């Protein structure tokens, strides 16, 4: 985690969510669950839930079907979040890689509580 002025932290990552073309998984066959959830845990905790931004960095899809995707961070806490990828209809996806960036507050030695 990078620390800015001791009060703001930035964590980032780049994760392969699935590679369903290798084993005939649901995203590639187009049948079954069309959602993949990957838990992400921060190396260091934030002092409150950070803002998380996600973006596709690799999208390997079947050229004969429509391209549909929804990606977002859900259940964001101080310690991590769930990276959720969804598709629907006839979309066939071989593999997905996602980059994420979390920015949020850190505990500082200058912080104190009265009680």
MIMI-731106 format. One record per atom (N, C-alpha, C, O, CB): residue in three letters; x, y, z. Coordinates in steps of 0.2 Angstrom, whole numbers, plus 2048, in hexadecimal, padded with zeros to 3 digits. Each point is the difference from the previous one (the first is absolute). Glycine has a CB too. Layout:
BEGIN
ALAXYZ
...
END
This chain:
BEGIN
UNK8047FA800
UNK7FC806800
UNK804806800
UNK805800804
UNK7F27FA802
UNK80880B7F6
UNK803806800
UNK7FD805805
UNK7F9800800
UNK80A7FF7F4
UNK800805810
UNK7FE805804
UNK8018077FE
UNK8068017FF
UNK7FB7F680B
UNK7FA80D7F6
UNK8008077FE
UNK7FF804807
UNK7FB800803
UNK8017FE7F1
UNK80980680E
UNK800804805
UNK7FE7FC807
UNK7FE804805
UNK7FF8067F3
UNK8047F0808
UNK7FE7FC806
UNK7F97FF801
UNK7FE7FC805
UNK80C808800
UNK7F17FF7F7
UNK7F9800802
UNK7FC7FD7FA
UNK7FB7FE802
UNK80780C805
UNK8017F57F3
UNK7FC7FD7FB
UNK8057FA7FD
UNK8068017FF
UNK7F480A7FE
UNK8027F0802
UNK8047FA7FD
UNK7FD7FE7F9
UNK7FA8017FF
UNK8087FB80D
UNK8028017F0
UNK7FE7FE7F9
UNK8037F9800
UNK8067FE801
UNK7FA80D7FA
UNK7FB7F0803
UNK8027F97FF
UNK7FE7FE7F9
UNK7FA8037FE
UNK8047FA80E
UNK8057FF7F1
UNK7FE7FE7F9
UNK8027F97FE
UNK8047FD804
UNK7FE80F7F9
UNK7FB7F17FE
UNK8017F97FE
UNK7FE7FF7F9
UNK7FC8047FD
UNK8037F980F
UNK8027FD7F2
UNK7FF7FE7F9
UNK7FF7F9801
UNK8047FC800
UNK80280D7FA
UNK7F37F4805
UNK7FF7F9801
UNK7FC7FD7FB
UNK7FC8037FD
UNK80380080F
UNK8037F77F2
UNK7FC7FC7FB
UNK7FA7FD804
UNK8017FD805
UNK80A8007F4
UNK7EF804804
UNK7FA7FE804
UNK7FF7F97FE
UNK7FE7FC804
UNK7FD8107FC
UNK8057F27FA
UNK7FF7FA7FD
UNK8037FE7FA
UNK8018057FC
UNK7F47FB80A
UNK80C7FA7F8
UNK8027FE7F9
UNK7FC7FA7FE
UNK8037FA801
UNK80980A801
UNK7EE7FD7FD
UNK7FB7FA7FF
UNK8017FD7F9
UNK7FD7FA7FF
UNK7FB80C808
UNK80C7FC7F4
UNK8017FD7FA
UNK8047F9801
UNK8007FC7FC
UNK7FF80F7FE
UNK8057F580B
UNK8057FB802
UNK7FC7F9802
UNK8027FB7FE
UNK80780D805
UNK7F17F9801
UNK7FD7FB802
UNK7F87FF7FF
UNK7FD7FD803
UNK80C804806
UNK7F58037F2
UNK7F98007FE
UNK7FC803805
UNK7FA7FE801
UNK8087F87F8
UNK80080F80B
UNK7FC804805
UNK7FA8037FD
UNK7FF8017FA
UNK80C80080D
UNK7F18017FE
UNK7FA8037FF
UNK8008077FC
UNK7FB8017FB
UNK8017FA80F
UNK8098097F7
UNK8008067FC
UNK8027FF7F9
UNK7FE8037FB
UNK80680380F
UNK7FF7F47F4
UNK8027FF7F9
UNK7FB7FC7FD
UNK7FE8017FA
UNK80E7FE809
UNK7F07FC800
UNK7FB7FC7FD
UNK7F9804800
UNK7FC7FF7FC
UNK80A7F7808
UNK7FA810800
UNK7FA804800
UNK7FA7FC804
UNK7FA8037FF
UNK8098027F6
UNK7FE7F680F
UNK7FB7FD803
UNK802800808
UNK8067FF802
UNK7F77FA7F4
UNK7FE80880E
UNK802800807
UNK800807803
UNK7FE8057FD
UNK8087F0802
UNK7FD80B807
UNK801807803
UNK8048057FB
UNK8067FE7FE
UNK7FA7FC80E
UNK7FE80C7F4
UNK8048047FB
UNK803806805
UNK8008067FE
UNK7F87F87F8
UNK80A800810
UNK803805805
UNK8067FC803
UNK8007FA802
UNK7F580C800
UNK8107FE7FE
UNK8067FE803
UNK802805806
UNK8018067FF
UNK8037F47F6
UNK7FD803811
UNK802804806
UNK8077FE802
UNK8017FA802
UNK7F3808801
UNK8108037FE
UNK8077FF802
UNK801804806
UNK800807800
UNK8047F67F5
UNK7FD800811
UNK802805806
UNK8078037FF
UNK8057FC7FE
UNK7F47FC809
UNK80880E7FB
UNK806804800
UNK801802807
UNK7FC803803
UNK8038017F0
UNK8077FB80F
UNK802802807
UNK806805800
UNK8057FE7FC
UNK7F77F7809
UNK8038117FE
UNK806804800
UNK8057FE804
UNK7FF7FD805
UNK7F980C7F9
UNK80F7F8800
UNK8057FE804
UNK800804807
UNK8017FD805
UNK8068017F1
UNK7F780880A
UNK800804806
UNK7F9803800
UNK7FD8027FB
UNK80F801805
UNK7F17FD806
UNK7F9803801
UNK7FF8077FF
UNK805804802
UNK7F97F2805
UNK7FD80D7F7
UNK7FE807800
UNK7FD801807
UNK7FE7FC803
UNK8018057F0
UNK80080680F
UNK7FC801806
UNK7F98017FF
UNK7FC800805
UNK80E8067FF
UNK7F47FA7F6
UNK7F88007FE
UNK8007FD7F9
UNK8057FF7FC
UNK7F880B80B
UNK7FD7F47F6
UNK8007FD7FA
UNK8028057FA
UNK7FE805800
UNK7F97F3804
UNK80E8067F8
UNK8028047FB
UNK7FC8007FA
UNK7FB7FD7FF
UNK810801805
UNK7F68077F7
UNK7FD8007FA
UNK8047FB7FB
UNK806801800
UNK7F580B802
UNK8017F07FB
UNK8047FB7FC
UNK7FD8017F8
UNK7FA8007FF
UNK8077F880B
UNK8048087F2
UNK7FE8017F9
UNK8037FA7FC
UNK8067FE801
UNK7FA80E800
UNK7FC7F07FB
UNK8027FA7FC
UNK8008027F9
UNK7FB8037FD
UNK8017F580C
UNK8088057F3
UNK8008007F9
UNK8037FA7FD
UNK8047FC802
UNK7FD8107FE
UNK7FC7F27FA
UNK8027FA7FC
UNK8078027FD
UNK8018057FD
UNK7F37F7801
UNK8117FF803
UNK8068017FD
UNK8027FA7FB
UNK8048017FB
UNK80080580F
UNK7F87F57F6
UNK8007FB7FB
UNK7F97FD7FF
UNK7FC7FE805
UNK8107FF7FE
UNK7F18037F7
UNK7FA7FD7FE
UNK8007FC7FA
UNK8008037FB
UNK7FB80780A
UNK8057EF7FC
UNK8017FC7FB
UNK7F97FD7FF
UNK7FE7FC804
UNK80E8017FE
UNK7F18047F8
UNK7F97FE7FF
UNK7FF7FD7F9
UNK8048007FC
UNK7F880980B
UNK7FE7F37F8
UNK7FF7FD7FA
UNK7FD8067FB
UNK7FC804802
UNK8017F1804
UNK80680B7F4
UNK7FE8057FB
UNK7F97FF7FD
UNK7FE8057FD
UNK80E7FC801
UNK7F17F9803
UNK7FA7FF7FD
UNK7FA802805
UNK7FA7FF7FE
UNK80B7F87FC
UNK7FC80B80C
UNK7FA802804
UNK801807802
UNK8058047FF
UNK7FB7F1806
UNK7FB80E7FE
UNK7FF807803
UNK805801806
UNK8017FB804
UNK7F38067F7
UNK80F804806
UNK804802805
UNK7FC803806
UNK7FE8067FF
UNK80D7FB7F9
UNK7F57FC80D
UNK7FC803806
UNK8057FF806
UNK8027FB801
UNK7F28037FA
UNK80C807809
UNK804800807
UNK7FE805805
UNK7FE8057FE
UNK80C7F67FB
UNK7F680380D
UNK7FF804806
UNK8057FE805
UNK8017FA802
UNK7F38077FC
UNK810804804
UNK8057FE805
UNK800806805
UNK7FF8067FF
UNK8097F47F9
UNK7F880380F
UNK800805805
UNK8037FD807
UNK8017FA800
UNK7F580B7FA
UNK80C80080A
UNK8027FE807
UNK7FA800804
UNK7FC805801
UNK80F8007FE
UNK7F37F5805
UNK7FB800805
UNK8037FE806
UNK8057FD801
UNK7F37FF7F6
UNK80480580E
UNK8017FF807
UNK807802802
UNK8047FD803
UNK7F57F97FC
UNK808811800
UNK807803801
UNK800801808
UNK7FC803803
UNK8048037F1
UNK8067F880F
UNK801801807
UNK807803800
UNK8048017FB
UNK7F47F6809
UNK80A80A803
UNK807803801
UNK8057FB7FE
UNK8068027FE
UNK7F680480B
UNK8037F37F7
UNK8047FB7FE
UNK8007FD7F9
UNK8057FC7FE
UNK7FA80180E
UNK7FC8057F0
UNK8007FD7FA
UNK7F98017FC
UNK7FC804803
UNK80C7F4801
UNK7F68047F7
UNK7FA8017FC
UNK7FF7F97FC
UNK8057FC7FF
UNK7FC811801
UNK7F97F37FD
UNK7FF7FB7FB
UNK8008037FA
UNK7FC8047FE
UNK7FD7F580A
UNK80B8047F3
UNK8008027F9
UNK7FB7FC7FC
UNK8017FA800
UNK80C809801
UNK7EE8007FD
UNK7FB7FC7FD
UNK7FF8027F8
UNK8008067FE
UNK7FA7FA80D
UNK8077FA7F1
UNK7FF8017F9
UNK7F97FC7FE
UNK7FF7FB802
UNK80E8067FC
UNK7EF8037FE
UNK7FA7FC7FD
UNK8008017F9
UNK8028057FD
UNK7F87FD80E
UNK8027F97F1
UNK7FE8017FA
UNK7FA7FC7FF
UNK7FD7FD804
UNK80F8047F8
UNK7F18007FE
UNK7F97FD7FF
UNK7FF7FF7F8
UNK8048027FC
UNK7F880480F
UNK7FE7F77F4
UNK7FE7FF7F9
UNK8057FB7FD
UNK8027FB803
UNK7F98107FC
UNK8077F67FA
UNK8047FB7FD
UNK807801800
UNK8047FD7FD
UNK7F38017FC
UNK80B80780B
UNK807802801
UNK8047FA802
UNK7FE7FC805
UNK7FF8107FE
UNK8097F37FA
UNK8057FA802
UNK806803801
UNK8038047FC
UNK7F77F47FD
UNK80980780D
UNK806803802
UNK8057FB802
UNK7FF7FC804
UNK7FB80E800
UNK80C7F67F9
UNK8057FB801
UNK804802807
UNK8017FC804
UNK8008027F0
UNK80180880D
UNK803802806
UNK800808801
UNK7FF8047FB
UNK8097F2803
UNK7F980C808
UNK7FF807802
UNK806801805
UNK8017FC804
UNK7F28047FA
UNK810806801
UNK805803805
UNK7FD807802
UNK7FE8047FC
UNK80C7F57FF
UNK7F780880B
UNK7FD807803
UNK805803804
UNK8047FD804
UNK7F17FF7FC
UNK80C80B7FF
UNK804804804
UNK7FC804805
UNK7FA8027FE
UNK80E7FF7F8
UNK7FA800810
UNK7FC803805
UNK805805803
UNK8067FF801
UNK7F27F8801
UNK80580F801
UNK803805804
UNK7FC802805
UNK7FA8027FF
UNK80C8027F7
UNK7FD7FC810
UNK7FC802807
UNK803806803
UNK806800801
UNK7F67F4801
UNK8008117FF
UNK803806803
UNK7FC801806
UNK7FA801800
UNK80A8047F5
UNK7FF7FC811
UNK7FC801806
UNK805803806
UNK8068007FF
UNK7F27F77FD
UNK80480A80A
UNK804803806
UNK8047FA803
UNK7FE7FB800
UNK7F980E801
UNK80E7FA802
UNK8047FB804
UNK801803808
UNK7FE806801
UNK8097F77F5
UNK7FA7FE80E
UNK801802807
UNK807804801
UNK8057FE7FD
UNK7F47F8807
UNK80780F7FF
UNK806804801
UNK802800807
UNK7FB800805
UNK8028077F1
UNK8097FA80C
UNK802800807
UNK7FE807803
UNK800801806
UNK80A7F87F8
UNK7F480C7FE
UNK7FD806802
UNK7F87FF802
UNK7FD805803
UNK80B8017F6
UNK7F57F5805
UNK7F97FE802
UNK8007FF807
UNK8047FC803
UNK7F98007F2
UNK7FE80680F
UNK7FE7FE807
UNK7F9801801
UNK7FD8047FD
UNK80F7FF806
UNK7F27F9802
UNK7F9800803
UNK800802807
UNK8057FE804
UNK7F87FA7F3
UNK7FE80C80B
UNK7FF802807
UNK7FE7FA804
UNK8037FF806
UNK7FA80D7F7
UNK7FF7F0801
UNK7FD7FA804
UNK8007FA7FC
UNK7FE7FB802
UNK7FB80D805
END
